[in-house]
């Protein structure tokens, strides 16, 4: 019995040593080791069986975790660890790995969603940039033509302004000449009045001469009568009386001729005075018309100056707008390049996510980009005003937030 007992103790000791060695391997992480010795002690055999079962369970559970993690390392996140029958640390380990898979799956879903959304946004952006580029180029061409036309109009208005100033100067000279003509007509009227006065004096003198001739004629008749009465002694005196009578007749005829001439001169002087009076009235009307014309020219000159100033301001604004449009066209081209790069990045993100296996991969869709649609509709209906610019700025801000979240 002693020998048998001693032999049993030695067997038990060997099993215990093997157990210590195996547990030491367990401590180092080797779960493949098992207890192989058999003893007659039922308690130790039961302990052996429990330890081997524990090792097998741990090895199986760890293998399951390693298999899933290996699948994860190969970008396959479809499988999960079965948590049935697990407790405490193993349950926490399995839950942690499954949660990791869920987190990675959700991240991939978000990445694909963002990639698809970015793809839609970049496509929409490319479309809008193409439209903007086309519109900018058309606007730039139109503005160049408008600027050239405005420059020509500005030159014409400037020439018109100079011509109007010259017209105003000429009108002033015409006014001076018209005033001089009116003064000359007034002087002519005064001269005609003086001529009439002198003619009247001549008429009076002619009347006196005519009267003298008449009286002389009577005296000659009386002298002829006296000579006839005297007879032979009065013949010489009769001859003298006849000559005096002839002179009186000739004086009367000359006075009559002068009177006729003076009357004609009076008629002509009156006609000249009437013409001069009409000239004065015409000059007054001419001065009035010229004055109105000068006022109108001054108004046109002032309006032309204001028009020239306004057109020059418009010309400057169009020139500045043309430069801004050229800058917008350049920015649109740069934005197009950025949109192309963003589209390539979006496709790369989606392609990279599609290369991985995870739950719900084929059901992922991009987010709706309704704001882009609204942008397109508004772009068709609205002009480039400040509300449009605010909407575009808001859209850029929201896209920046999406990028930041991504």
C-alpha positions as a Markdown table, in Angstrom:
| # | Residue | x | y | z |
|---|---|---|---|---|
| 1 | Unk | 0.0 | 0.0 | 0.0 |
| 2 | Unk | 2.9 | 2.3 | 0.8 |
| 3 | Unk | 4.4 | 1.7 | -2.5 |
| 4 | Unk | 1.1 | 2.1 | -4.3 |
| 5 | Unk | 0.5 | 5.3 | -2.4 |
| 6 | Unk | 4.0 | 6.6 | -3.1 |
| 7 | Unk | 3.5 | 5.7 | -6.8 |
| 8 | Unk | 0.2 | 7.6 | -6.8 |
| 9 | Unk | 1.9 | 10.6 | -5.2 |
| 10 | Unk | 4.6 | 10.6 | -7.9 |
| 11 | Unk | 2.0 | 10.4 | -10.7 |
| 12 | Unk | 0.1 | 13.2 | -9.1 |
| 13 | Unk | 3.3 | 15.2 | -8.9 |
| 14 | Unk | 4.0 | 14.7 | -12.6 |
| 15 | Unk | 0.5 | 15.8 | -13.5 |
| 16 | Unk | 0.9 | 18.9 | -11.3 |
| 17 | Unk | 4.2 | 19.7 | -12.9 |
| 18 | Unk | 2.7 | 19.3 | -16.3 |
| 19 | Unk | -0.2 | 21.5 | -15.3 |
| 20 | Unk | 2.2 | 24.2 | -14.1 |
| 21 | Unk | 4.1 | 24.0 | -17.4 |
| 22 | Unk | 1.0 | 24.2 | -19.5 |
| 23 | Unk | -0.4 | 27.1 | -17.4 |
| 24 | Unk | 3.0 | 28.8 | -17.9 |
| 25 | Unk | 2.4 | 28.4 | -21.6 |
| 26 | Unk | -1.1 | 29.8 | -21.2 |
| 27 | Unk | 0.4 | 32.7 | -19.4 |
| 28 | Unk | 2.6 | 33.4 | -22.4 |
| 29 | Unk | -0.4 | 33.2 | -24.7 |
| 30 | Unk | 0.0 | 29.6 | -26.1 |
| 31 | Unk | -3.4 | 28.0 | -25.8 |
| 32 | Unk | -2.5 | 25.0 | -27.9 |
| 33 | Unk | -0.9 | 23.1 | -25.0 |
| 34 | Unk | -2.9 | 20.4 | -23.3 |
| 35 | Unk | -2.6 | 18.1 | -20.2 |
| 36 | Unk | -1.8 | 14.6 | -21.5 |
| 37 | Unk | -0.8 | 12.6 | -18.3 |
| 38 | Unk | -3.4 | 10.4 | -16.6 |
| 39 | Unk | -3.4 | 9.5 | -12.9 |
| 40 | Unk | -5.5 | 7.4 | -10.7 |
| 41 | Unk | -6.6 | 10.4 | -8.7 |
| 42 | Unk | -10.1 | 11.2 | -9.8 |
| 43 | Unk | -10.0 | 14.8 | -8.5 |
| 44 | Unk | -6.8 | 15.6 | -10.5 |
| 45 | Unk | -8.3 | 13.9 | -13.6 |
| 46 | Unk | -11.4 | 16.1 | -13.2 |
| 47 | Unk | -9.1 | 19.1 | -12.9 |
| 48 | Unk | -7.2 | 18.0 | -16.0 |
| 49 | Unk | -10.4 | 17.7 | -17.9 |
| 50 | Unk | -11.6 | 21.1 | -16.8 |
| 51 | Unk | -8.3 | 22.8 | -17.7 |
| 52 | Unk | -8.2 | 21.1 | -21.1 |
| 53 | Unk | -11.8 | 22.1 | -21.8 |
| 54 | Unk | -11.0 | 25.7 | -20.7 |
| 55 | Unk | -8.0 | 25.8 | -23.0 |
| 56 | Unk | -10.1 | 24.5 | -25.9 |
| 57 | Unk | -12.8 | 27.0 | -25.3 |
| 58 | Unk | -10.3 | 29.9 | -25.0 |
| 59 | Unk | -8.5 | 28.7 | -28.1 |
| 60 | Unk | -11.7 | 28.4 | -30.1 |
| 61 | Unk | -13.0 | 31.8 | -28.9 |
| 62 | Unk | -9.6 | 33.5 | -29.6 |
| 63 | Unk | -9.5 | 31.8 | -33.0 |
| 64 | Unk | -12.9 | 33.1 | -33.8 |
| 65 | Unk | -11.7 | 36.6 | -32.8 |
| 66 | Unk | -8.6 | 36.2 | -34.9 |
| 67 | Unk | -10.5 | 35.0 | -37.9 |
| 68 | Unk | -12.8 | 37.9 | -37.8 |
| 69 | Unk | -9.9 | 40.3 | -37.3 |
| 70 | Unk | -8.1 | 38.7 | -40.1 |
| 71 | Unk | -11.2 | 39.3 | -42.3 |
| 72 | Unk | -11.2 | 42.9 | -41.1 |
| 73 | Unk | -7.6 | 43.2 | -42.1 |
| 74 | Unk | -8.6 | 42.0 | -45.6 |
| 75 | Unk | -11.4 | 44.8 | -45.7 |
| 76 | Unk | -14.1 | 42.2 | -45.1 |
| 77 | Unk | -16.5 | 43.4 | -42.4 |
| 78 | Unk | -19.4 | 41.1 | -43.1 |
| 79 | Unk | -18.9 | 38.5 | -40.3 |
| 80 | Unk | -19.3 | 39.0 | -36.6 |
| 81 | Unk | -18.3 | 37.0 | -33.5 |
| 82 | Unk | -21.0 | 34.8 | -32.0 |
| 83 | Unk | -21.4 | 35.9 | -28.4 |
| 84 | Unk | -23.6 | 33.0 | -27.4 |
| 85 | Unk | -22.3 | 31.4 | -24.2 |
| 86 | Unk | -19.7 | 34.1 | -23.5 |
| 87 | Unk | -19.3 | 36.0 | -20.3 |
| 88 | Unk | -17.4 | 38.8 | -18.8 |
| 89 | Unk | -14.1 | 39.4 | -20.5 |
| 90 | Unk | -14.6 | 37.2 | -23.5 |
| 91 | Unk | -18.0 | 38.7 | -24.0 |
| 92 | Unk | -16.5 | 42.2 | -23.7 |
| 93 | Unk | -13.7 | 41.2 | -26.2 |
| 94 | Unk | -16.3 | 39.8 | -28.7 |
| 95 | Unk | -18.5 | 42.8 | -28.2 |
| 96 | Unk | -15.6 | 45.2 | -28.7 |
| 97 | Unk | -14.5 | 43.4 | -32.0 |
| 98 | Unk | -18.1 | 43.5 | -33.2 |
| 99 | Unk | -18.5 | 47.1 | -32.3 |
| 100 | Unk | -15.2 | 47.8 | -34.1 |
| 101 | Unk | -16.7 | 46.1 | -37.2 |
| 102 | Unk | -19.9 | 48.1 | -36.8 |
| 103 | Unk | -17.9 | 51.4 | -36.4 |
| 104 | Unk | -15.8 | 50.6 | -39.5 |
| 105 | Unk | -18.9 | 49.6 | -41.4 |
| 106 | Unk | -20.6 | 52.9 | -40.4 |
| 107 | Unk | -17.5 | 54.8 | -41.3 |
| 108 | Unk | -17.4 | 53.1 | -44.7 |
| 109 | Unk | -21.1 | 53.8 | -45.2 |
| 110 | Unk | -20.5 | 57.5 | -44.3 |
| 111 | Unk | -17.5 | 57.6 | -46.6 |
| 112 | Unk | -19.4 | 56.1 | -49.5 |
| 113 | Unk | -22.3 | 58.4 | -48.8 |
| 114 | Unk | -20.0 | 61.4 | -48.7 |
| 115 | Unk | -18.2 | 60.2 | -51.8 |
| 116 | Unk | -21.4 | 59.8 | -53.7 |
| 117 | Unk | -22.7 | 63.1 | -52.4 |
| 118 | Unk | -19.4 | 64.8 | -53.3 |
| 119 | Unk | -19.7 | 63.1 | -56.8 |
| 120 | Unk | -23.1 | 64.5 | -57.3 |
| 121 | Unk | -22.1 | 67.9 | -56.0 |
| 122 | Unk | -19.0 | 68.0 | -58.1 |
| 123 | Unk | -20.9 | 67.0 | -61.2 |
| 124 | Unk | -23.5 | 69.6 | -60.4 |
| 125 | Unk | -20.7 | 72.1 | -59.7 |
| 126 | Unk | -19.0 | 71.2 | -63.0 |
| 127 | Unk | -22.3 | 71.8 | -64.8 |
| 128 | Unk | -22.9 | 75.1 | -63.1 |
| 129 | Unk | -19.2 | 76.1 | -63.7 |
| 130 | Unk | -19.6 | 75.3 | -67.4 |
| 131 | Unk | -22.7 | 77.5 | -67.5 |
| 132 | Unk | -20.9 | 80.2 | -65.5 |
| 133 | Unk | -17.9 | 80.0 | -67.7 |
| 134 | Unk | -20.0 | 80.2 | -70.8 |
| 135 | Unk | -22.0 | 83.1 | -69.4 |
| 136 | Unk | -18.8 | 84.9 | -68.2 |
| 137 | Unk | -17.3 | 84.6 | -71.7 |
| 138 | Unk | -20.4 | 85.8 | -73.4 |
| 139 | Unk | -20.7 | 88.6 | -70.9 |
| 140 | Unk | -17.1 | 89.5 | -71.4 |
| 141 | Unk | -17.5 | 89.6 | -75.1 |
| 142 | Unk | -20.7 | 91.7 | -74.8 |
| 143 | Unk | -19.0 | 94.1 | -72.4 |
| 144 | Unk | -16.0 | 94.5 | -74.7 |
| 145 | Unk | -18.4 | 95.4 | -77.5 |
| 146 | Unk | -20.4 | 97.7 | -75.2 |
| 147 | Unk | -17.2 | 99.3 | -74.0 |
| 148 | Unk | -16.1 | 100.0 | -77.6 |
| 149 | Unk | -19.5 | 101.4 | -78.5 |
| 150 | Unk | -19.5 | 103.6 | -75.3 |
| 151 | Unk | -16.1 | 104.8 | -76.2 |
| 152 | Unk | -17.3 | 105.8 | -79.7 |
| 153 | Unk | -20.4 | 107.4 | -78.2 |
| 154 | Unk | -18.2 | 109.3 | -75.7 |
| 155 | Unk | -16.0 | 110.6 | -78.5 |
| 156 | Unk | -19.1 | 111.7 | -80.5 |
| 157 | Unk | -20.7 | 113.4 | -77.5 |
| 158 | Unk | -17.4 | 115.1 | -76.8 |
| 159 | Unk | -17.2 | 116.3 | -80.4 |
| 160 | Unk | -20.8 | 117.4 | -80.2 |
| 161 | Unk | -20.1 | 119.3 | -77.0 |
| 162 | Unk | -17.2 | 121.1 | -78.7 |
| 163 | Unk | -19.3 | 121.9 | -81.8 |
| 164 | Unk | -22.1 | 123.2 | -79.5 |
| 165 | Unk | -19.5 | 125.5 | -77.8 |
| 166 | Unk | -18.4 | 126.7 | -81.2 |
| 167 | Unk | -22.1 | 127.3 | -82.2 |
| 168 | Unk | -22.6 | 129.3 | -79.0 |
| 169 | Unk | -19.5 | 131.4 | -79.8 |
| 170 | Unk | -20.8 | 131.9 | -83.4 |
| 171 | Unk | -24.3 | 132.8 | -82.1 |
| 172 | Unk | -22.8 | 135.5 | -79.9 |
| 173 | Unk | -21.0 | 136.9 | -82.9 |
| 174 | Unk | -24.2 | 136.8 | -85.0 |
| 175 | Unk | -26.0 | 138.6 | -82.1 |
| 176 | Unk | -23.3 | 141.3 | -82.1 |
| 177 | Unk | -23.6 | 141.7 | -85.9 |
| 178 | Unk | -27.5 | 141.8 | -85.7 |
| 179 | Unk | -27.2 | 144.5 | -83.0 |
| 180 | Unk | -24.8 | 146.4 | -85.2 |
| 181 | Unk | -27.3 | 146.0 | -88.1 |
| 182 | Unk | -30.1 | 147.3 | -86.0 |
| 183 | Unk | -28.0 | 150.3 | -84.9 |
| 184 | Unk | -27.2 | 151.0 | -88.6 |
| 185 | Unk | -30.9 | 150.8 | -89.5 |
| 186 | Unk | -31.7 | 153.2 | -86.7 |
| 187 | Unk | -29.0 | 155.6 | -87.9 |
| 188 | Unk | -30.4 | 155.2 | -91.4 |
| 189 | Unk | -33.9 | 156.2 | -90.2 |
| 190 | Unk | -32.4 | 159.2 | -88.4 |
| 191 | Unk | -30.5 | 160.1 | -91.6 |
| 192 | Unk | -33.7 | 159.8 | -93.6 |
| 193 | Unk | -35.5 | 162.1 | -91.2 |
| 194 | Unk | -32.8 | 164.6 | -91.6 |
| 195 | Unk | -33.0 | 164.3 | -95.4 |
| 196 | Unk | -36.7 | 164.9 | -95.2 |
| 197 | Unk | -36.1 | 168.0 | -93.1 |
| 198 | Unk | -33.6 | 169.3 | -95.7 |
| 199 | Unk | -36.0 | 168.4 | -98.5 |
| 200 | Unk | -38.7 | 170.4 | -96.8 |
| 201 | Unk | -36.3 | 173.4 | -96.5 |
| 202 | Unk | -35.5 | 173.0 | -100.2 |
| 203 | Unk | -39.2 | 172.9 | -101.0 |
| 204 | Unk | -39.6 | 176.2 | -99.0 |
| 205 | Unk | -36.7 | 177.7 | -101.0 |
| 206 | Unk | -38.2 | 176.6 | -104.3 |
| 207 | Unk | -41.5 | 178.1 | -103.3 |
| 208 | Unk | -39.8 | 181.4 | -102.6 |
| 209 | Unk | -37.9 | 181.2 | -106.0 |
| 210 | Unk | -41.2 | 180.3 | -107.8 |
| 211 | Unk | -42.8 | 183.3 | -106.1 |
| 212 | Unk | -39.9 | 185.6 | -107.1 |
| 213 | Unk | -40.2 | 184.3 | -110.7 |
| 214 | Unk | -43.9 | 184.9 | -110.7 |
| 215 | Unk | -43.5 | 188.5 | -109.4 |
| 216 | Unk | -40.6 | 189.1 | -111.9 |
| 217 | Unk | -42.8 | 187.9 | -114.7 |
| 218 | Unk | -45.5 | 190.4 | -113.6 |
| 219 | Unk | -42.9 | 193.2 | -113.4 |
| 220 | Unk | -41.7 | 192.4 | -116.9 |
| 221 | Unk | -45.2 | 192.5 | -118.2 |
| 222 | Unk | -45.7 | 195.9 | -116.5 |
| 223 | Unk | -42.4 | 197.1 | -118.0 |
| 224 | Unk | -43.4 | 195.9 | -121.5 |
| 225 | Unk | -46.7 | 197.8 | -121.2 |
| 226 | Unk | -44.8 | 200.9 | -120.0 |
| 227 | Unk | -42.3 | 200.6 | -122.9 |
| 228 | Unk | -45.1 | 200.3 | -125.4 |
| 229 | Unk | -46.7 | 203.4 | -124.0 |
| 230 | Unk | -43.4 | 205.3 | -124.3 |
| 231 | Unk | -43.3 | 204.6 | -128.0 |
| 232 | Unk | -40.0 | 204.8 | -129.9 |
| 233 | Unk | -38.1 | 205.8 | -126.7 |
| 234 | Unk | -39.2 | 202.7 | -124.8 |
| 235 | Unk | -38.1 | 200.1 | -127.4 |
| 236 | Unk | -34.8 | 199.4 | -125.6 |
| 237 | Unk | -36.6 | 199.1 | -122.3 |
| 238 | Unk | -39.1 | 196.7 | -123.9 |
| 239 | Unk | -36.2 | 194.4 | -125.0 |
| 240 | Unk | -34.9 | 194.4 | -121.5 |
| 241 | Unk | -38.3 | 193.7 | -120.1 |
| 242 | Unk | -38.7 | 190.8 | -122.6 |
| 243 | Unk | -35.4 | 189.2 | -121.4 |
| 244 | Unk | -36.4 | 189.6 | -117.8 |
| 245 | Unk | -39.6 | 187.9 | -118.7 |
| 246 | Unk | -37.8 | 185.1 | -120.4 |
| 247 | Unk | -35.5 | 184.7 | -117.3 |
| 248 | Unk | -38.5 | 184.6 | -115.0 |
| 249 | Unk | -40.1 | 181.9 | -117.2 |
| 250 | Unk | -36.9 | 179.9 | -117.2 |
| 251 | Unk | -36.6 | 180.3 | -113.4 |
| 252 | Unk | -40.1 | 179.2 | -112.9 |
| 253 | Unk | -39.5 | 176.1 | -115.1 |
| 254 | Unk | -36.3 | 175.3 | -113.3 |
| 255 | Unk | -38.0 | 175.7 | -109.9 |
| 256 | Unk | -40.7 | 173.4 | -111.1 |
| 257 | Unk | -38.2 | 170.8 | -112.2 |
| 258 | Unk | -36.3 | 171.1 | -108.9 |
| 259 | Unk | -39.6 | 170.7 | -107.1 |
| 260 | Unk | -40.4 | 167.5 | -109.0 |
| 261 | Unk | -36.9 | 166.2 | -108.2 |
| 262 | Unk | -37.3 | 167.1 | -104.6 |
| 263 | Unk | -40.7 | 165.4 | -104.4 |
| 264 | Unk | -39.2 | 162.3 | -105.9 |
| 265 | Unk | -36.4 | 162.4 | -103.4 |
| 266 | Unk | -38.9 | 162.8 | -100.6 |
| 267 | Unk | -40.8 | 159.8 | -101.8 |
| 268 | Unk | -37.5 | 157.8 | -102.0 |
| 269 | Unk | -36.5 | 159.0 | -98.6 |
| 270 | Unk | -39.8 | 158.0 | -97.1 |
| 271 | Unk | -39.5 | 154.6 | -98.8 |
| 272 | Unk | -36.0 | 154.3 | -97.4 |
| 273 | Unk | -37.3 | 155.2 | -94.0 |
| 274 | Unk | -40.0 | 152.6 | -94.3 |
| 275 | Unk | -37.5 | 150.0 | -95.4 |
| 276 | Unk | -35.2 | 151.0 | -92.5 |
| 277 | Unk | -38.1 | 150.7 | -90.1 |
| 278 | Unk | -38.9 | 147.3 | -91.4 |
| 279 | Unk | -35.2 | 146.4 | -91.1 |
| 280 | Unk | -35.3 | 147.5 | -87.4 |
| 281 | Unk | -38.3 | 145.3 | -86.8 |
| 282 | Unk | -36.6 | 142.4 | -88.6 |
| 283 | Unk | -33.4 | 142.9 | -86.6 |
| 284 | Unk | -35.4 | 142.9 | -83.4 |
| 285 | Unk | -37.1 | 139.7 | -84.3 |
| 286 | Unk | -33.7 | 138.3 | -85.4 |
| 287 | Unk | -32.2 | 139.3 | -82.1 |
| 288 | Unk | -35.1 | 137.7 | -80.3 |
| 289 | Unk | -34.7 | 134.5 | -82.3 |
| 290 | Unk | -30.9 | 134.5 | -81.8 |
| 291 | Unk | -31.4 | 135.1 | -78.1 |
| 292 | Unk | -33.7 | 132.1 | -77.9 |
| 293 | Unk | -31.3 | 130.0 | -80.0 |
| 294 | Unk | -28.4 | 131.0 | -77.7 |
| 295 | Unk | -30.5 | 130.0 | -74.7 |
| 296 | Unk | -31.3 | 126.7 | -76.4 |
| 297 | Unk | -27.7 | 126.1 | -77.3 |
| 298 | Unk | -26.6 | 126.9 | -73.7 |
| 299 | Unk | -29.2 | 124.4 | -72.5 |
| 300 | Unk | -28.0 | 121.8 | -75.0 |
| 301 | Unk | -24.4 | 122.6 | -74.1 |
| 302 | Unk | -25.1 | 122.1 | -70.3 |
| 303 | Unk | -27.1 | 118.9 | -71.1 |
| 304 | Unk | -24.3 | 117.7 | -73.3 |
| 305 | Unk | -21.8 | 118.3 | -70.6 |
| 306 | Unk | -23.9 | 116.3 | -68.1 |
| 307 | Unk | -24.5 | 113.6 | -70.7 |
| 308 | Unk | -20.7 | 113.5 | -71.4 |
| 309 | Unk | -20.0 | 113.2 | -67.6 |
| 310 | Unk | -22.7 | 110.5 | -67.3 |
| 311 | Unk | -21.4 | 108.5 | -70.3 |
| 312 | Unk | -17.8 | 108.8 | -69.0 |
| 313 | Unk | -19.0 | 107.4 | -65.6 |
| 314 | Unk | -20.9 | 104.6 | -67.4 |
| 315 | Unk | -17.8 | 104.0 | -69.5 |
| 316 | Unk | -15.7 | 103.7 | -66.4 |
| 317 | Unk | -18.2 | 101.4 | -64.8 |
| 318 | Unk | -18.4 | 99.2 | -67.9 |
| 319 | Unk | -14.6 | 99.0 | -68.0 |
| 320 | Unk | -14.5 | 98.0 | -64.4 |
| 321 | Unk | -17.3 | 95.5 | -64.9 |
| 322 | Unk | -15.4 | 94.1 | -67.9 |
| 323 | Unk | -12.3 | 93.6 | -65.7 |
| 324 | Unk | -14.4 | 92.0 | -63.1 |
| 325 | Unk | -16.0 | 89.7 | -65.7 |
| 326 | Unk | -12.6 | 88.7 | -66.9 |
| 327 | Unk | -11.6 | 87.9 | -63.4 |
| 328 | Unk | -14.9 | 85.9 | -62.9 |
| 329 | Unk | -14.1 | 84.0 | -66.1 |
| 330 | Unk | -10.6 | 83.2 | -64.7 |
| 331 | Unk | -12.1 | 82.2 | -61.4 |
| 332 | Unk | -14.7 | 80.0 | -63.2 |
| 333 | Unk | -11.8 | 78.3 | -65.0 |
| 334 | Unk | -10.0 | 77.7 | -61.8 |
| 335 | Unk | -13.2 | 76.5 | -60.1 |
| 336 | Unk | -13.7 | 74.1 | -63.0 |
| 337 | Unk | -10.2 | 72.6 | -62.4 |
| 338 | Unk | -11.0 | 72.3 | -58.7 |
| 339 | Unk | -14.4 | 70.7 | -59.4 |
| 340 | Unk | -12.7 | 68.2 | -61.7 |
| 341 | Unk | -10.2 | 67.3 | -59.0 |
| 342 | Unk | -13.1 | 67.0 | -56.4 |
| 343 | Unk | -15.0 | 64.7 | -58.8 |
| 344 | Unk | -11.9 | 62.5 | -59.2 |
| 345 | Unk | -11.5 | 62.4 | -55.4 |
| 346 | Unk | -15.1 | 61.5 | -55.0 |
| 347 | Unk | -14.8 | 58.7 | -57.5 |
| 348 | Unk | -11.6 | 57.5 | -55.8 |
| 349 | Unk | -13.4 | 57.5 | -52.4 |
| 350 | Unk | -16.3 | 55.5 | -53.7 |
| 351 | Unk | -14.1 | 53.1 | -55.6 |
| 352 | Unk | -11.9 | 52.6 | -52.4 |
| 353 | Unk | -15.0 | 51.9 | -50.3 |
| 354 | Unk | -16.5 | 49.6 | -52.9 |
| 355 | Unk | -13.3 | 47.5 | -52.7 |
| 356 | Unk | -14.3 | 46.7 | -49.1 |
| 357 | Unk | -17.0 | 44.2 | -48.0 |
| 358 | Unk | -19.5 | 45.4 | -45.4 |
| 359 | Unk | -23.2 | 45.2 | -44.6 |
| 360 | Unk | -25.4 | 47.6 | -46.6 |
| 361 | Unk | -22.7 | 48.5 | -49.2 |
| 362 | Unk | -25.0 | 48.2 | -52.2 |
| 363 | Unk | -27.8 | 50.2 | -50.5 |
| 364 | Unk | -25.7 | 53.3 | -49.9 |
| 365 | Unk | -26.9 | 56.3 | -51.8 |
| 366 | Unk | -25.6 | 59.9 | -52.0 |
| 367 | Unk | -27.5 | 62.7 | -50.2 |
| 368 | Unk | -29.9 | 64.8 | -52.2 |
| 369 | Unk | -28.4 | 68.1 | -53.3 |
| 370 | Unk | -31.7 | 70.1 | -53.5 |
| 371 | Unk | -29.8 | 73.3 | -52.9 |
| 372 | Unk | -27.9 | 72.8 | -56.0 |
| 373 | Unk | -31.1 | 72.3 | -57.9 |
| 374 | Unk | -32.5 | 75.4 | -56.4 |
| 375 | Unk | -29.3 | 77.1 | -57.4 |
| 376 | Unk | -29.8 | 76.0 | -61.0 |
| 377 | Unk | -33.4 | 77.2 | -61.1 |
| 378 | Unk | -32.5 | 80.5 | -59.6 |
| 379 | Unk | -29.7 | 80.8 | -62.0 |
| 380 | Unk | -32.1 | 80.5 | -64.9 |
| 381 | Unk | -34.6 | 83.0 | -63.5 |
| 382 | Unk | -32.4 | 85.6 | -61.7 |
| 383 | Unk | -29.7 | 87.9 | -62.7 |
| 384 | Unk | -26.4 | 88.4 | -60.9 |
| 385 | Unk | -27.6 | 90.4 | -57.9 |
| 386 | Unk | -26.7 | 90.4 | -54.3 |
| 387 | Unk | -29.3 | 87.7 | -53.2 |
| 388 | Unk | -27.8 | 85.4 | -55.7 |
| 389 | Unk | -24.3 | 86.0 | -54.4 |
| 390 | Unk | -25.5 | 85.4 | -50.8 |
| 391 | Unk | -27.1 | 82.1 | -51.9 |
| 392 | Unk | -23.8 | 81.0 | -53.5 |
| 393 | Unk | -21.8 | 82.0 | -50.5 |
| 394 | Unk | -24.2 | 80.1 | -48.2 |
| 395 | Unk | -23.8 | 77.0 | -50.5 |
| 396 | Unk | -20.1 | 77.3 | -50.3 |
| 397 | Unk | -20.3 | 77.5 | -46.5 |
| 398 | Unk | -22.5 | 74.4 | -46.3 |
| 399 | Unk | -20.2 | 72.5 | -48.6 |
| 400 | Unk | -17.2 | 73.5 | -46.5 |
| 401 | Unk | -19.1 | 72.1 | -43.4 |
| 402 | Unk | -19.6 | 68.8 | -45.3 |
| 403 | Unk | -16.0 | 68.6 | -46.2 |
| 404 | Unk | -15.0 | 69.3 | -42.6 |
| 405 | Unk | -17.4 | 66.6 | -41.4 |
| 406 | Unk | -16.0 | 64.2 | -44.1 |
